[in-house]
Amino acid sequence: MGVNLSIKNVPAEKVEQLKQRAKRNHRSLQGELMAIIDTSLEPAPKGAMTVRELSKYVQSLGLTRRSEAVRMIREDRDSR
């Protein structure tokens, strides 16, 4: 047996965004909310980084300009 959940004081603009998202995905609002819950509870893929971990990794590279990142990507591609 399922449990009913309630979210109080949701701003109108958030409700409208959810309704539009549900419409794009051909779902009811209830179906869209359930899909969001299901997705959020799926285990992360093996080896996946959190946003915080990814941010720390990128900072550890010490890149200061876009051209440095482009150079690193080209070097990696050429090494394959």
C-alpha positions as a printed NumPy array, in Angstrom:
array([[  0.   ,   0.   ,   0.   ],
       [  1.322,   3.43 ,  -0.967],
       [  1.687,   6.438,   1.276],
       [  0.33 ,   9.884,   0.451],
       [  2.852,  12.723,   0.639],
       [  2.12 ,  16.426,   0.788],
       [  4.354,  19.41 ,   0.065],
       [  3.07 ,  22.647,   1.512],
       [  3.617,  26.221,   0.341],
       [  5.066,  25.389,  -3.067],
       [  5.531,  28.665,  -4.972],
       [  3.142,  29.043,  -7.906],
       [  6.015,  29.426, -10.393],
       [  7.473,  26.067,  -9.287],
       [  4.089,  24.396,  -9.727],
       [  3.824,  25.863, -13.225],
       [  7.328,  24.632, -14.084],
       [  6.412,  21.137, -12.893],
       [  3.203,  21.181, -14.921],
       [  5.103,  22.23 , -18.048],
       [  7.7  ,  19.52 , -17.45 ],
       [  4.931,  16.935, -17.025],
       [  3.328,  18.107, -20.262],
       [  6.646,  17.818, -22.155],
       [  7.041,  14.273, -20.844],
       [  3.418,  13.333, -21.595],
       [  2.645,  12.674, -17.943],
       [  0.237,  13.883, -15.349],
       [  1.635,  16.092, -12.597],
       [  1.406,  13.095, -10.257],
       [  3.267,  10.917, -12.769],
       [  5.979,  13.537, -13.222],
       [  6.503,  13.875,  -9.485],
       [  6.758,  10.099,  -9.171],
       [  9.316,   9.994, -12.009],
       [ 11.385,  12.671, -10.242],
       [ 11.303,  10.678,  -7.01 ],
       [ 12.233,   7.444,  -8.82 ],
       [ 15.165,   9.102, -10.606],
       [ 16.466,  10.724,  -7.431],
       [ 16.537,   7.368,  -5.637],
       [ 18.403,   5.431,  -8.34 ],
       [ 21.913,   4.46 ,  -7.285],
       [ 24.698,   6.465,  -8.905],
       [ 26.598,   4.662, -11.666],
       [ 29.816,   2.999, -10.518],
       [ 32.632,   5.515, -10.504],
       [ 30.319,   8.522, -10.808],
       [ 31.452,  11.73 ,  -9.143],
       [ 29.318,  14.051,  -7.122],
       [ 29.201,  17.686,  -8.231],
       [ 31.443,  18.584,  -5.303],
       [ 33.993,  15.896,  -6.256],
       [ 33.982,  17.013,  -9.882],
       [ 34.47 ,  20.629,  -8.85 ],
       [ 37.441,  19.719,  -6.635],
       [ 38.961,  17.663,  -9.469],
       [ 38.633,  20.506, -11.98 ],
       [ 40.145,  22.959,  -9.487],
       [ 43.036,  20.553,  -8.884],
       [ 43.931,  20.788, -12.574],
       [ 44.894,  24.416, -11.997],
       [ 43.512,  25.629, -15.306],
       [ 43.349,  29.385, -15.635],
       [ 42.453,  29.839, -19.286],
       [ 40.164,  28.089, -21.763],
       [ 43.1  ,  27.449, -24.084],
       [ 44.752,  25.274, -21.425],
       [ 41.723,  23.012, -21.271],
       [ 41.591,  22.815, -25.067],
       [ 45.283,  21.853, -25.145],
       [ 44.757,  19.109, -22.545],
       [ 41.788,  17.678, -24.436],
       [ 43.714,  17.655, -27.727],
       [ 46.695,  15.963, -26.095],
       [ 44.413,  13.305, -24.608],
       [ 42.713,  12.676, -27.961],
       [ 46.031,  12.496, -29.801],
       [ 47.403,   9.964, -27.313],
       [ 44.724,   7.425, -28.191]])
